[in-house]
């Protein structure tokens, strides 16, 4: 299981690629990769937050499950939907952009690159706020 610091290093790594793409017109030329990298930066940011906040969700038979690290996109989305409702729209929208770009061979229009950056920022702000509550 990765640590908070390891996840945050991946966030920084992915965001550095976003900056590189923006500087080299990649937001328009490689907008499919721009939204995908933004989504994976969000994934790492959420996982970093999970490692600190340790959200609790109800499992089968009413048991409580503590989530320190999700096992995949479905579980992560479910935990976000149950425990972090304010983040759910931004996360699922960014996930949708990424899926459409990568699996349906769709090249998003450049405004989606802008939207991807804004959605990532919203996710980061919510994660930071959740972590501060525990500080």
N, C-alpha and C positions, 0 to 999 in steps of 0.2 A: 504494500500500500504506500503510495507516495505521500510525502509530507506537505504541509502548507507551503513551505519554502520551495519545494520542487515544483509544485503546481504553479506558484507565482513566477518562477523562472520560465516556465513554458508560456505563461501569459505574456511576459515581457518579450520572449522570443517571437511569438505570433504577432504581437503588436509591432515589433520592429519590421517584420515582413510587410505589414499593412502600410507602415510609413514608407518603406522602399517602393511598394507598388504605387502609392500616391505620388511620390516624387518622379516616377518614371511613367506617368500616364497609365499605370496599371489599373487604376480604378475604372477606367473605361475599356482599355484593351483586354484586361484580364479580370473583368468584373465578376466572372463566375468564381475565380479563385479568391477574389477579395472577400466575397460574402462567406465563402467556405472557411477561410482563415479567421475571419471575424467570429464565426460560429465556434470554431475550435478554441479560440481565445476565451470565449464565454464558457465553454465546457470546462476548461482548466480553472477559470475563476470560480465557477460554481463548486467544483470539486475542492478547491482550496477552502472555500467557505464551509463546505460540509465537514472538512477535517477539523475545523474549530468549533462550529456551532453544534454539530452532531444532532441534526434534526431527528425527531421521533415521529414515526408513523405507525398506524395500526396495521398489524398483520392479520393473518388468518386466525380465527377463533378469538379475536380481540386482544391478541398479544401485542406488546409494544416492541417495535424494532428501532434500534438506534442506527442511523445511517452515517457512517464516517466516510464512506466512499461508495459511489453507485457502481452497479455492474454493467451499465449500458445506457443508451439513450432513453429507452422506455422507462426504466426505473428512475433515472434522473428527472425526466419530465414529470413523472407521477409524484415524486417527492416535492418538486418545485410547485406543482399544482396544489398539493395538500398543505404545504408548510410555508410557501412564499408566494402567495397569490399575486402580489404586486409585480412579481418578476415573470409570471407565467406567460403573459402576452408577448413580452419582448423576447423571451427565450424561444417560445414556439414559433414565432414569426421568423427569427433568425435561423432556426433549424429548418423551417420550410424553405427559405431562400436557398440555403445550402443544398438541401435535398433536390430541389428543382434544378439548380445549376449543375450539380454533379451527375444526377441520374436520369435527367430528362434532356440533357444536352442543351439547356437553355442558357443563353448569355444574358444576364440581367442588364437592364438599362442602367447607365451610370447613377441615376438617383437612388437605385437600390444600394449602391456602394455607400452613398451618404447615409441612407437609412440604416445600413448594417453597422456603420460606425456609431450612429446615435443609439441603436439598440444595444450594442456592446457597452457603451458608456452607461446606459440605464442599468444594465445588469451589474456592472462593476459597482455603481453607486449603492445599489441595494445590498450587494454582498458586503461592502465595506460597512454599511450601517448595521447589518446583522452581526458582524464581527465586533463592532464597537460596543454593542449592547452587552457583550460578555466580558469586555475589558474592564 
